[in-house]
């Protein structure tokens, strides 16, 4: 089955008369390495196209698991609007809908020299900051603390930390220190929960986005919840 995925990828990229190269983002030790009942969409990096991106979605079938192949050279500003379009297409399907079907990013798992996958079915993308988003709600929470990390193109995380009505605390850490930071903050937390809203600079490339997502996928810290809404700006 794994070799079949590689064959399909090569067939789609080179069977249309034009040589197309799509560089998949690289990860290590993917938790998911095999998926059945799939259809594909491709986001190519193409400098001849508007915004240097081309979306090929003609092979998608709404009732299948979707494998979204995104070129790692694309920025989030280029890729996310197209990904949102695909999400809306599947969520708003009126006929032949399969509630069990999921969405995955296809990756190159260098630890096994084969494909690996990251699920993003329940993710929602907003093209603004989480702080701006939250200012639009009048709801107040006194039982939790909010953290708004911003993942920058320099692979640093700028963290704005709100504790109710206090002045926000600011901190800069490395990608690799994020889990330890959350654990430390939760150990100091006197509230019921710690809510994390991930913010990403829109110029971050898809490789670094996927790398960060793969490093936090296994975080399991009691009382800490990484929200399914992500903010790109």
C-alpha contacts under 8 A as a table, 3 or more apart, distances in Angstrom:
res1	aa1	res2	aa2	distance
1	X	4	X	4.97
1	X	5	X	6.61
1	X	34	X	7.34
2	X	5	X	5.33
2	X	6	X	6.85
2	X	33	X	7.75
2	X	34	X	6.63
2	X	114	X	7.15
2	X	115	X	7.09
3	X	6	X	5.18
3	X	7	X	6.30
4	X	7	X	5.05
4	X	8	X	6.15
5	X	8	X	5.15
5	X	9	X	6.20
5	X	115	X	7.72
6	X	9	X	5.13
6	X	10	X	6.28
6	X	114	X	7.94
6	X	115	X	7.69
7	X	10	X	5.21
7	X	11	X	6.03
8	X	11	X	4.99
8	X	12	X	6.20
9	X	12	X	5.42
9	X	13	X	6.28
10	X	13	X	5.21
10	X	14	X	6.07
11	X	14	X	5.52
11	X	15	X	5.45
12	X	15	X	5.63
12	X	16	X	7.23
13	X	16	X	7.19
13	X	19	X	6.69
13	X	20	X	5.14
13	X	21	X	6.73
13	X	22	X	7.67
14	X	17	X	6.61
14	X	18	X	6.29
14	X	19	X	5.16
14	X	20	X	6.08
15	X	18	X	7.37
16	X	19	X	7.79
21	X	44	X	7.71
22	X	43	X	7.99
22	X	44	X	5.97
22	X	45	X	7.20
22	X	69	X	7.97
22	X	70	X	7.45
22	X	71	X	5.25
23	X	70	X	7.71
23	X	71	X	4.92
23	X	72	X	5.78
23	X	73	X	7.45
24	X	69	X	6.85
24	X	70	X	6.33
24	X	71	X	5.32
24	X	72	X	5.50
24	X	106	X	7.02
24	X	107	X	5.38
24	X	108	X	5.80
24	X	207	X	7.99
25	X	70	X	7.55
25	X	71	X	6.86
25	X	72	X	4.76
25	X	106	X	7.83
25	X	107	X	5.18
25	X	108	X	6.00
25	X	206	X	6.90
25	X	207	X	4.76
25	X	210	X	6.73
25	X	211	X	7.84
26	X	107	X	5.70
26	X	108	X	4.69
26	X	109	X	5.83
26	X	110	X	6.52
26	X	207	X	6.73
26	X	210	X	7.77
26	X	211	X	7.18
27	X	30	X	6.91
27	X	107	X	6.57
27	X	108	X	6.16
27	X	109	X	4.93
27	X	110	X	6.29
27	X	111	X	7.88
27	X	116	X	7.65
27	X	210	X	7.49
27	X	211	X	6.12
27	X	214	X	6.86
28	X	109	X	5.06
28	X	110	X	5.58
28	X	111	X	5.15
28	X	112	X	7.92
29	X	109	X	6.63
29	X	110	X	7.94
29	X	111	X	5.89
29	X	112	X	7.58
30	X	33	X	6.44
30	X	109	X	6.51
30	X	116	X	5.29
30	X	117	X	6.55
30	X	118	X	7.55
30	X	214	X	7.80
31	X	116	X	7.55
31	X	117	X	7.59
32	X	35	X	7.69
32	X	116	X	5.82
32	X	117	X	5.37
32	X	118	X	7.02
33	X	115	X	6.15
33	X	116	X	4.51
33	X	117	X	6.08
34	X	116	X	7.39
34	X	117	X	7.90
35	X	38	X	7.08
35	X	65	X	7.94
36	X	65	X	7.62
37	X	64	X	5.62
37	X	65	X	6.10
38	X	64	X	5.15
38	X	65	X	4.64
38	X	66	X	5.68
38	X	67	X	6.66
39	X	59	X	6.34
39	X	60	X	5.14
39	X	61	X	6.03
39	X	64	X	6.22
39	X	65	X	6.40
39	X	66	X	5.24
39	X	67	X	6.16
40	X	57	X	7.09
40	X	59	X	6.02
40	X	60	X	5.63
40	X	66	X	5.81
40	X	67	X	4.88
40	X	68	X	5.96
40	X	69	X	7.25
41	X	55	X	7.37
41	X	56	X	5.69
41	X	57	X	4.56
41	X	58	X	7.42
41	X	59	X	6.73
41	X	60	X	6.34
41	X	66	X	7.42
41	X	67	X	6.46
41	X	68	X	5.02
41	X	69	X	6.08
42	X	54	X	7.94
42	X	55	X	5.75
42	X	56	X	5.07
42	X	57	X	6.52
42	X	68	X	6.09
42	X	69	X	4.79
42	X	70	X	6.06
43	X	53	X	6.62
43	X	54	X	5.67
43	X	55	X	4.65
43	X	56	X	6.49
43	X	68	X	7.70
43	X	69	X	6.13
43	X	70	X	4.76
43	X	71	X	6.14
43	X	79	X	7.31
44	X	53	X	5.59
44	X	54	X	5.07
44	X	55	X	6.41
44	X	56	X	7.98
44	X	70	X	6.68
44	X	71	X	5.65
45	X	52	X	5.81
45	X	53	X	4.93
45	X	54	X	6.65
45	X	71	X	5.99
45	X	73	X	6.76
45	X	74	X	6.10
46	X	49	X	5.67
46	X	52	X	4.70
46	X	53	X	5.26
46	X	54	X	6.43
47	X	50	X	7.69
47	X	51	X	7.50
47	X	52	X	4.22
47	X	53	X	7.11
48	X	52	X	6.23
49	X	52	X	4.81
49	X	53	X	5.81
49	X	54	X	6.41
50	X	53	X	6.39
50	X	54	X	7.85
51	X	78	X	6.59
52	X	78	X	7.72
53	X	74	X	7.56
53	X	78	X	6.70
53	X	79	X	7.65
55	X	82	X	7.22
56	X	59	X	7.87
57	X	60	X	5.67
60	X	66	X	7.14
61	X	64	X	5.75
61	X	66	X	7.92
62	X	90	X	6.05
62	X	93	X	7.33
62	X	96	X	6.87
62	X	97	X	6.38
62	X	98	X	7.36
63	X	96	X	6.15
63	X	97	X	5.46
63	X	98	X	4.80
63	X	101	X	6.34
64	X	98	X	7.32
64	X	101	X	5.56
64	X	102	X	7.62
65	X	101	X	4.76
65	X	102	X	4.86
65	X	103	X	5.81
65	X	104	X	7.64
66	X	101	X	7.62
66	X	102	X	6.34
66	X	103	X	4.75
66	X	104	X	6.14
67	X	103	X	6.20
67	X	104	X	5.03
67	X	105	X	5.82
67	X	106	X	5.98
68	X	103	X	7.34
68	X	104	X	6.06
68	X	105	X	4.93
68	X	106	X	5.97
69	X	105	X	6.12
69	X	106	X	5.25
69	X	107	X	7.66
70	X	74	X	7.60
70	X	79	X	7.55
70	X	105	X	7.37
70	X	106	X	7.46
70	X	206	X	7.56
71	X	74	X	5.84
71	X	206	X	7.26
72	X	75	X	7.97
72	X	205	X	6.57
72	X	206	X	4.73
72	X	207	X	4.61
73	X	205	X	5.90
73	X	206	X	6.29
73	X	207	X	6.85
74	X	78	X	6.14
74	X	79	X	6.31
74	X	205	X	5.55
74	X	206	X	5.72
75	X	78	X	5.24
75	X	79	X	6.22
75	X	202	X	6.71
75	X	203	X	5.29
75	X	204	X	5.45
75	X	205	X	4.05
75	X	206	X	5.65
76	X	79	X	5.00
76	X	80	X	5.40
76	X	201	X	7.79
76	X	202	X	5.09
76	X	203	X	6.10
76	X	204	X	5.91
76	X	205	X	5.99
76	X	206	X	6.12
76	X	209	X	8.00
76	X	232	X	7.31
77	X	80	X	6.04
77	X	81	X	7.23
77	X	202	X	4.79
77	X	203	X	6.21
77	X	232	X	7.58
77	X	233	X	7.74
78	X	81	X	6.77
78	X	82	X	7.59
79	X	82	X	5.54
79	X	83	X	6.26
79	X	206	X	7.86
80	X	83	X	4.90
80	X	84	X	6.02
80	X	125	X	7.53
81	X	84	X	5.13
81	X	85	X	6.27
82	X	85	X	5.01
82	X	86	X	6.44
83	X	86	X	5.09
83	X	87	X	6.23
84	X	87	X	4.98
84	X	88	X	6.11
84	X	125	X	7.03
85	X	88	X	5.23
85	X	89	X	6.20
86	X	89	X	5.02
86	X	90	X	6.40
87	X	90	X	5.33
87	X	91	X	6.08
88	X	91	X	5.07
88	X	92	X	5.76
89	X	92	X	5.45
89	X	93	X	6.16
90	X	93	X	5.33
93	X	96	X	7.44
93	X	97	X	6.24
94	X	97	X	6.88
98	X	101	X	5.53
102	X	119	X	7.31
102	X	120	X	7.83
102	X	121	X	5.39
103	X	119	X	5.80
103	X	120	X	5.71
103	X	121	X	4.72
104	X	117	X	5.92
104	X	118	X	5.29
104	X	119	X	4.21
104	X	120	X	5.69
104	X	121	X	7.01
105	X	117	X	5.56
105	X	118	X	5.18
105	X	119	X	6.33
105	X	120	X	7.21
106	X	115	X	6.89
106	X	116	X	6.24
106	X	117	X	4.91
106	X	118	X	6.87
107	X	115	X	5.71
107	X	116	X	5.11
107	X	117	X	5.67
107	X	118	X	7.59
108	X	113	X	7.14
108	X	114	X	6.00
108	X	115	X	4.87
108	X	116	X	5.93
109	X	112	X	5.86
109	X	113	X	5.80
109	X	114	X	5.47
109	X	115	X	5.36
109	X	116	X	5.17
110	X	113	X	4.76
110	X	114	X	6.84
112	X	115	X	7.98
118	X	214	X	7.50
120	X	123	X	5.36
122	X	228	X	6.50
123	X	228	X	4.91
123	X	229	X	5.79
123	X	230	X	7.16
124	X	228	X	6.27
124	X	229	X	4.70
124	X	230	X	6.17
125	X	229	X	5.88
125	X	230	X	4.99
125	X	231	X	5.83
125	X	232	X	7.07
126	X	129	X	7.79
126	X	229	X	7.25
126	X	230	X	6.22
126	X	231	X	4.81
126	X	232	X	6.11
127	X	231	X	5.72
127	X	232	X	4.72
127	X	233	X	5.38
128	X	132	X	6.73
128	X	133	X	6.94
128	X	231	X	5.70
128	X	232	X	5.78
128	X	233	X	5.02
129	X	132	X	5.24
129	X	133	X	6.25
129	X	199	X	6.45
129	X	231	X	5.46
129	X	232	X	6.72
129	X	233	X	6.21
130	X	133	X	4.87
130	X	134	X	6.06
130	X	148	X	6.92
130	X	197	X	6.51
130	X	198	X	7.73
130	X	199	X	6.76
130	X	230	X	7.89
130	X	231	X	6.00
131	X	134	X	5.21
131	X	135	X	6.27
131	X	148	X	7.55
132	X	135	X	5.25
132	X	136	X	6.99
133	X	136	X	5.66
133	X	137	X	7.64
134	X	137	X	5.53
135	X	138	X	7.40
141	X	144	X	6.28
141	X	164	X	7.50
142	X	145	X	7.99
142	X	164	X	6.58
142	X	191	X	7.93
143	X	191	X	5.25
143	X	192	X	5.48
143	X	193	X	6.99
144	X	164	X	7.97
144	X	191	X	5.17
144	X	192	X	5.58
144	X	193	X	4.81
144	X	194	X	5.70
144	X	195	X	7.05
145	X	161	X	7.96
145	X	162	X	6.34
145	X	163	X	5.32
145	X	164	X	6.71
145	X	189	X	7.81
145	X	191	X	6.86
145	X	193	X	6.50
145	X	194	X	4.94
145	X	195	X	6.14
146	X	161	X	6.27
146	X	162	X	5.33
146	X	163	X	6.72
146	X	194	X	5.97
146	X	195	X	4.87
146	X	196	X	5.98
146	X	197	X	7.54
147	X	159	X	6.95
147	X	160	X	6.01
147	X	161	X	4.53
147	X	162	X	6.10
147	X	194	X	7.38
147	X	195	X	6.20
147	X	196	X	4.87
147	X	197	X	6.31
148	X	159	X	5.76
148	X	160	X	5.07
148	X	161	X	6.15
148	X	162	X	7.95
148	X	196	X	6.07
148	X	197	X	5.10
148	X	198	X	6.12
148	X	199	X	6.74
149	X	157	X	6.10
149	X	158	X	5.58
149	X	159	X	4.12
149	X	160	X	6.07
149	X	196	X	7.47
149	X	197	X	6.79
149	X	198	X	5.55
149	X	199	X	5.86
150	X	157	X	5.44
150	X	158	X	4.98
150	X	159	X	6.03
150	X	160	X	7.96
150	X	198	X	6.48
150	X	199	X	4.49
150	X	200	X	5.43
150	X	201	X	6.98
151	X	155	X	6.70
151	X	156	X	6.18
151	X	157	X	4.65
151	X	158	X	6.54
151	X	198	X	7.66
151	X	199	X	6.12
151	X	200	X	4.76
151	X	201	X	6.19
152	X	155	X	5.48
152	X	156	X	5.53
152	X	157	X	6.11
152	X	158	X	7.40
152	X	200	X	6.44
152	X	201	X	5.41
152	X	204	X	6.63
153	X	156	X	7.32
153	X	201	X	6.72
153	X	203	X	6.65
153	X	204	X	4.87
153	X	205	X	7.59
155	X	174	X	6.67
155	X	175	X	6.27
155	X	208	X	7.68
156	X	172	X	6.60
156	X	173	X	5.81
156	X	174	X	4.88
156	X	175	X	6.13
157	X	172	X	5.51
157	X	173	X	5.23
157	X	174	X	5.95
157	X	175	X	6.44
157	X	178	X	7.97
158	X	170	X	7.11
158	X	171	X	5.80
158	X	172	X	4.54
158	X	173	X	6.70
159	X	169	X	7.81
159	X	170	X	5.47
159	X	171	X	5.10
159	X	172	X	6.13
159	X	173	X	7.91
160	X	168	X	6.07
160	X	169	X	5.69
160	X	170	X	4.80
160	X	171	X	6.86
161	X	168	X	5.24
161	X	169	X	4.99
161	X	170	X	6.37
162	X	165	X	7.48
162	X	166	X	6.84
162	X	167	X	7.12
162	X	168	X	4.77
162	X	169	X	6.76
163	X	166	X	5.63
163	X	167	X	7.72
163	X	168	X	6.95
173	X	177	X	6.35
173	X	178	X	7.11
174	X	177	X	5.36
174	X	178	X	6.88
175	X	178	X	5.73
175	X	212	X	6.84
176	X	179	X	7.34
176	X	215	X	7.83
177	X	180	X	5.45
177	X	181	X	6.12
178	X	181	X	5.04
178	X	182	X	6.31
179	X	182	X	5.26
179	X	183	X	6.29
179	X	216	X	7.20
179	X	219	X	6.81
180	X	183	X	5.11
180	X	184	X	6.13
181	X	184	X	5.19
181	X	185	X	6.19
182	X	185	X	5.12
182	X	186	X	6.07
182	X	221	X	7.95
182	X	224	X	7.58
183	X	186	X	5.16
183	X	187	X	6.19
183	X	221	X	6.55
184	X	187	X	5.17
184	X	188	X	6.55
185	X	188	X	5.19
185	X	189	X	6.11
186	X	189	X	4.79
186	X	193	X	7.89
186	X	194	X	6.62
186	X	223	X	7.08
186	X	224	X	6.98
189	X	192	X	7.89
189	X	193	X	7.76
189	X	194	X	7.59
191	X	194	X	7.66
192	X	223	X	6.89
193	X	223	X	4.80
193	X	224	X	5.97
193	X	225	X	7.56
194	X	223	X	6.08
194	X	224	X	4.75
194	X	225	X	6.29
195	X	224	X	6.07
195	X	225	X	5.11
195	X	226	X	6.07
195	X	227	X	6.79
196	X	224	X	7.50
196	X	225	X	6.13
196	X	226	X	4.65
196	X	227	X	5.90
197	X	226	X	6.34
197	X	227	X	5.62
197	X	229	X	6.94
197	X	230	X	6.55
197	X	231	X	7.73
198	X	226	X	7.56
198	X	227	X	7.55
198	X	229	X	7.55
198	X	230	X	5.28
198	X	231	X	6.30
199	X	230	X	6.05
199	X	231	X	4.64
199	X	232	X	5.93
199	X	233	X	7.72
200	X	204	X	7.05
200	X	230	X	7.75
200	X	231	X	6.17
200	X	232	X	4.97
200	X	233	X	6.63
201	X	204	X	5.55
201	X	232	X	5.98
201	X	233	X	5.49
202	X	232	X	5.44
202	X	233	X	4.89
204	X	208	X	6.70
204	X	209	X	6.74
205	X	208	X	5.64
205	X	209	X	6.39
206	X	209	X	4.91
206	X	210	X	6.07
207	X	210	X	5.34
207	X	211	X	6.09
208	X	211	X	4.93
208	X	212	X	6.12
209	X	212	X	5.34
209	X	213	X	6.24
210	X	213	X	4.95
210	X	214	X	5.98
211	X	214	X	5.20
211	X	215	X	6.36
212	X	215	X	5.21
212	X	216	X	6.59
213	X	216	X	5.43
213	X	217	X	6.11
214	X	217	X	5.28
215	X	218	X	7.23
216	X	219	X	5.29
220	X	224	X	7.72
221	X	224	X	5.53
227	X	230	X	7.49
